[in-house]
């Protein structure tokens, strides 16, 4: 038993979101998986999952709006706040990890018991909802107000804030003028690290080398997205500039049906844009793609769809907004900023280019090591002893 495990109280109490399995959650388990080992392992941690609004689309929005009208956001309502306060009072942890900036109302309960508060953010919620509100109004405006208030309380009550990207780190500082340290630490990168094993890297590089010399298949790029407004906006702009002269475009996900209704089948065929709809597996489609295109202009945090492409060695053409958090992949040439109107020709130019997936795997490891060291130093500044 280690010295940490001999402590009379549990050191870390992780609070994350969980819905009903239909898209209601905003929290993730990645933070727990990455932070717990640093603080001594499973023996010194407990988790608490908030009940979040569930349902799909309008149903979840109505539930969220109802909670907003009562002065709450996400899963932080009167009952969950009382439950959380009772748990913290009983466990008296040395530190709590709030797995979303939207859990700000929980921070005072933890601080009242003398616990250090660490908040892991997955995006800048205010930044996202501000864009939504400017374009749509209505419920998005209410969400923007609620997100700002929750984030402000979270950041002002935290001892340490962790964001996914340097962009989000700077946005938090600009929006809230926080006094506590804000450190870039992205646990989602572990997904890419785990995918790029030496065996996987060798297989991907061999597969892509074969495909570069395969003249029998017309090259295609992929756009992957849900039917959210930011995806619809980006996909429509892309479709309007895609000619089909250099490559096909496969649109994957719910956004495809919306695009078909908006543009029409005849226009899509003329531009060689194919709507695939939902695919149970992306592996074969991504393996054959010359590029993923990601011309997003809204949102913050990290675009997980880009990780999907990188796991198969597929280069990604991105807007400036979509590039945040992928500086390490820009250095290897796998992520490239590109104007929307230039994405088709840029994708076609990647057909014969050989990029080192092994170098990408090395860059991921180096980035994670740098972020881990920054996190360890931040923990040490709070007086939290870390594991090996």
C-alpha positions, -999 to 999 in steps of 0.1 A, spaced: 0 0 0 14 34 -10 16 64 12 -13 80 -8 -35 50 -2 -29 52 35 -46 86 36 -76 86 60 -97 103 33 -100 98 -4 -79 123 -23 -99 129 -55 -137 131 -61 -145 131 -98 -179 146 -109 -189 140 -145 -220 141 -166 -241 112 -177 -274 111 -196 -298 84 -206 -277 71 -235 -294 92 -261 -270 121 -262 -278 139 -230 -243 139 -214 -218 167 -215 -191 151 -193 -168 123 -202 -147 96 -185 -114 106 -201 -105 130 -173 -110 103 -147 -89 79 -166 -61 104 -171 -61 122 -137 -66 93 -113 -32 76 -120 -14 109 -114 -30 111 -79 -22 76 -67 -45 52 -85 -80 38 -81 -77 33 -44 -79 71 -38 -107 81 -60 -145 80 -61 -168 92 -89 -202 108 -90 -223 110 -121 -248 138 -125 -282 132 -140 -284 153 -171 -313 161 -194 -318 132 -218 -335 127 -251 -328 136 -287 -329 171 -303 -359 192 -293 -367 169 -263 -334 175 -247 -336 212 -255 -370 216 -238 -357 198 -207 -326 220 -207 -347 251 -211 -369 241 -182 -339 238 -159 -326 271 -172 -359 288 -163 -354 275 -127 -319 289 -127 -299 258 -134 -279 245 -164 -270 209 -174 -276 186 -144 -270 211 -116 -305 214 -101 -316 216 -65 -317 178 -58 -283 172 -75 -267 201 -56 -280 187 -22 -268 152 -31 -234 165 -41 -231 186 -9 -239 156 12 -214 134 -6 -186 159 -3 -194 164 34 -192 127 40 -161 120 19 -142 152 26 -118 147 -3 -86 166 -6 -95 176 -42 -125 175 -65 -124 173 -103 -154 189 -120 -155 173 -155 -172 204 -171 -172 241 -166 -210 239 -166 -207 223 -131 -197 257 -116 -226 257 -90 -210 226 -74 -177 243 -67 -188 263 -35 -199 230 -18 -165 215 -23 -146 246 -12 -167 248 19 -152 215 30 -116 227 23 -112 207 -9 -92 220 -38 -113 225 -70 -99 214 -104 -122 220 -134 -116 202 -167 -132 219 -196 -140 203 -230 -147 235 -247 -154 272 -240 -192 269 -235 -198 307 -237 -178 309 -269 -199 282 -285 -233 295 -274 -224 331 -283 -219 320 -319 -251 300 -319 -271 329 -303 -257 354 -328 -269 332 -357 -301 317 -343 -313 335 -312 -341 319 -292 -330 290 -269 -294 295 -278 -295 329 -262 -308 314 -230 -281 288 -231 -255 315 -237 -267 333 -205 -267 301 -185 -234 289 -199 -217 322 -190 -230 322 -155 -221 286 -149 -186 290 -164 -180 322 -145 -189 306 -112 -168 275 -121 -137 295 -130 -139 319 -101 -144 291 -76 -116 269 -90 -81 265 -78 -70 251 -112 -87 251 -147 -77 227 -174 -87 233 -210 -83 213 -242 -64 238 -263 -43 269 -259 -71 288 -277 -95 279 -250 -70 288 -223 -67 323 -238 -104 326 -242 -111 318 -206 -86 344 -195 -101 370 -218 -137 363 -209 -134 359 -172 -101 374 -161 -95 344 -138 -71 345 -109 -63 308 -108 -39 290 -132 -54 278 -165 -34 249 -180 -38 232 -214 -44 195 -207 -62 174 -232 -71 139 -220 -88 131 -254 -54 128 -270 -51 94 -253 -76 81 -278 -52 89 -307 -21 77 -287 -38 43 -280 -48 39 -317 -13 46 -331 5 16 -317 36 5 -335 17 -24 -352 -11 -1 -362 13 25 -376 30 -1 -398 -3 -14 -411 -17 21 -418 15 32 -437 15 0 -458 -22 4 -466 -18 40 -476 12 33 -497 -9 7 -516 -38 30 -521 -15 58 -535 -7 36 -564 -43 23 -569 -56 40 -601 -88 21 -601 -107 41 -575 -117 77 -580 -102 97 -551 -126 111 -525 -125 133 -494 -149 130 -464 -170 154 -444 -182 140 -411 -209 156 -390 -241 156 -371 -271 178 -380 -260 205 -356 -261 241 -369 -223 245 -370 -220 213 -392 -249 224 -415 -233 258 -420 -199 244 -427 -212 216 -450 -233 239 -471 -204 263 -476 -182 234 -486 -208 220 -511 -212 254 -527 -175 255 -535 -170 218 -544 -169 213 -582 -162 176 -584 -135 182 -610 -107 169 -588 -123 145 -563 -155 132 -550 -169 143 -516 -185 118 -492 -208 134 -466 -212 111 -436 -237 115 -408 -270 132 -402 -259 164 -419 -261 146 -452 -299 143 -453 -302 180 -444 -278 189 -473 -298 168 -498 -330 186 -489 -312 220 -491 -293 215 -523 -312 187 -542 -300 154 -557 -293 168 -592 -269 195 -579 -252 170 -556 -246 146 -585 -233 174 -607 -207 182 -580 -199 145 -573 -211 149 -537 -223 116 -523 -246 113 -492 -238 82 -472 -259 88 -441 -250 70 -409 -223 44 -412 -220 17 -386 -182 17 -391 -160 45 -404 -128 24 -407 -131 13 -444 -143 47 -455 -116 66 -437 -89 42 -448 -97 49 -484 -100 87 -481 -74 111 -495 -84 136 -468 -109 147 -443 -123 183 -447 -133 203 -417 -143 239 -425 -160 246 -392 -164 283 -382 -182 278 -349 -173 261 -316 -142 256 -295 -125 227 -278 -111 199 -300 -129 184 -330 -129 146 -322 -137 138 -358 -102 149 -367 -88 123 -342 -108 97 -361 -91 106 -394 -56 108 -378 -60 74 -363 -60 61 -399 -32 84 -411 -57 105 -431 -46 141 -435 -71 168 -425 -78 201 -441 -92 225 -416 -104 261 -410 -86 281 -384 -114 274 -359 -110 236 -364 -72 236 -361 -71 244 -323 -54 217 -303 -38 201 -334 -6 221 -335 15 189 -331 -2 174 -361 3 206 -382 40 201 -375 39 167 -392 18 178 -421 -13 158 -411 -34 188 -402 -33 217 -426 -52 251 -425 -70 257 -457 -97 280 -470 -130 263 -478 -129 272 -515 -94 256 -518 -102 223 -500 -110 203 -531 -78 211 -550 -58 207 -518 -73 173 -511 -65 162 -547 -29 173 -542 -26 149 -512 -31 118 -533 6 112 -541 20 127 -508 35 102 -484 31 114 -448 48 96 -419 22 81 -395 51 71 -373 61 107 -369 26 116 -361 25 89 -333 58 103 -320 44 139 -320 13 128 -301 35 112 -274 56 143 -271 26 166 -268 10 144 -241 43 143 -222 45 181 -222 10 185 -211 14 159 -184 44 177 -170 25 210 -169 -4 193 -151 20 177 -125 35 211 -118 1 226 -114 -9 199 -90 23 205 -70 15 242 -68 -17 233 -50 1 210 -26 -14 178 -41 12 150 -40 11 130 -72 19 94 -80 48 81 -100 
